[in-house]
Amino acid sequence: MGMKSNEAKRVLKELDPKVMDVADTYISCELGISLFITYNRVETVLVFERGYYDEIFELLAEMDDD
């Protein structure tokens, strides 16, 4: 908590190179961890189960197709 966003993303990418950057959130589906960033710092750490973000990813994919 409180880690600068660029450092948090670097650490997360070392653990999972497929980290996604969605809005103000870094998401690692492999690790089941997402980091919410505000004011260039980690504000929230979310631990989630597989499938948690599936619906959001589907919506984002649909938006990209348009």
Secondary structure, 3 states (H helix, E strand, C coil): CCCEHHHHHHHHHHHCCCCEEECCEEEECCCCEEEEEECCEEEEEEECCCCCCHHHHHHHHHHHHC
